[in-house]
Amino acid sequence: MPHAAQPVKRTPLYDTHVRAGARMVPFAGWDMPVQYPQGIISEVRAVRDSAGMCDVSHMGRVEFSGPGAQSFLGTVLSVDMAALGQGRSKYHVICNEQGGIIDDAIVYRLGPYTFLLVINAGNADADLAWLLRRAERHGASSAAGGSGQALRIDVLSERVAMIAVQGPKAVETVDRLSAGAASAIRRFSIGEADVAGTPCRLGRTGYTGEDGFEIMPPAERAAELWSKLAAEGVAMCGLGARDVLRLEAGLMLHGNDMTVENNPIEAGLERFLFLDGPGYLAAAALKRIKAQGTPRVLVGFKMTGAGIARHGMSIVKASPLPPGEGQGEGA
């Protein structure tokens, strides 16, 4: 019997996008805005020159807490969890026992025993299922299960929205709406502030190469906050602009530039590996791969003309022409 189609999910900002005239498309099981009436080029320029915002509520947000949270995360993330300071964050990869990249993600330490993991939308369900299976060995429970468990896991994705505000004017704009609290948060750190009267977490991270924040308000307040940011001149941006921005910044996307078939060594992510943590499950495989070397490596390239590289395009390394050839008319 064929499987029933899964219902398309919508973020708390869906109606806001539709009212703004966004073109909605399916993405990773969600109905998401790919662009607004002003067009992708205008949106990209807004982020590069001023400030733009993108609804990233479709990404997964999972909180780990309890005295066992740090030790558990150290077994599944390529991060020195003990060295991660309170309020700080770390980009990393999540690998399986063979060293394959399940996902790349960011982890924040919210408190001595509390961490927030932000994972990619396309992998969120699979990541969470994999993490829960591993966590069962550490006595994990629902966050509603009380305060005695060594490890509690709370999926925040449906209760907490996330809006990325990026660009050279992003910090000053969010500062105006937060009575100066935003600029006190350092790069790759996380803090709390009221933004336009809405209590939020603000991670000073992003996926565009620009400075800015990923603002996490309660889901029911997201539309109100979005409108207030728009009133401050922050441009609405869709997934199309976000993809162009991350390509320009040379930032990789799991599922495109790396998959579980790749390891961090060949993907050029070795600097994000901590292999000496107690019980880190991918340590042996990654140490072996590092020692042996890899037959292939991921490399970047630049386009020689206008346009964006797309799937299926050929990349050709031309052989040098013999002297005197290729110099004539039309060469």
Residue, then its C-alpha position, 0 to 999 in steps of 0.5 A: m500500500p502506498h504511504a499517505a502523503q505527509p501534510v505540508k507544515r507551515t511556520p507561524l509566519y505563513d499568513t504574514h508571507v502570503r499577505a506580503g505577496a510572497r511566492m510560496v514553495p514546498f521546501a523540506g516538508w514546509d510551505m516557505p516563501v522563496q521570494y517576495p514581489q521585489g525579487i531575489i536580487s533586491e533582497v540580496r542587495a538589501v542584506r549586503d547593503s542594509a538589513g534583511m530578514c528571513d523566516v527560518s522557523h522551519m529549522g529544528r530547535v532542540e533543548f538539552s538540559g540536566p546534569g547529563a546533557q553536556s556528557f551526552l552531547g559530547t558523544v554525538l557532536s564534534v565539540d569540546m563541550a566542557a570548553l564551551g562557555q556559557g552564552r557561547s556557540k559553536y558550529h560543528v558537524i554531527c557524524n555517525e560511527q563511520g564518520g559520515i556527516i549526518d548534519d552540520a549544526i550550531v550548539y549554544r550553551l544557555g546555562p551550566y546544564t542547558f544547551l540549545l541545538v539548531i539543526n537544518a530543516g531538511n534533516a530535522d526529523a531524521d536528526l532528532a530520531w537519531l539523537l533520541r535513539r542515542a539519548e536513550r542510553h543516557g536516561a533521557s526523558s521528556a522535559a515534562g518528566g520532572s527535574g530529576q532526570a540526568l538528561r531532558i530533551d525538549v523540542l522547541s520548534e513548534r513553540v518558538a519561531m526563528i527570524a534571521v536578521q542579517g546585514p551591515k545595519a542589522v545590529e543597529t536596527v535590533d538595538r533600537l528595538s531592544a533598548g541597546a541590549a542586542s549589541a551587548i551580545r558578542r558574535f557567536s554568542i546568545g542572550e535574551a532581550d525584549v525586542a519591540g516588546t517581545p521576549c526573545r533569545l538572540g543568537r548572534t549567528g547567521y548564514t549570509g556572511e553578514d553580521g546579525f541575529e537569529i531571533m527566537p520569539p514565542a511562536e504566537r508573537a512572531a508575526e507581530l515582531w516581523s511587522k515591527l522589523a519591517a516597519e524599521g526598514v528591514a527587507m523581507c527575504g525568501l529562501g532564494a536570496r538566502d541561498v544566493l547569500r550563503l553561496e556568495a559567502g562560501l557557506m556549505l549546505h548539507g544535502n548539496d555540498m555534503t551528505v552522509e556519504n562525505n566525511p568532515i576531512e574531505a569536506g574541509l571541515e577538519r577545524f571543526l572537529f574535536l576528537d578527544g572527547p570522552g565517548y565521542l562515537a565518531a572519533a575512531a573512524l575520523k582519526r583513521i580517515k585523517a591518518q589515511g588521507t582521502p582520495r577526494v576533497l571538496v574545493g570551491f570555485k568561482m564563476t567567470g561570468a554572471g549567474i549562479a552554479r546549479h545542479g547538473m552544470s559541468i565543471v571543466k579543467a581546461s588543458p593548456l593550449p600548445p604555443g601559438e594555438g587559440q590566438g586567432e580570430g574567435a578564440 
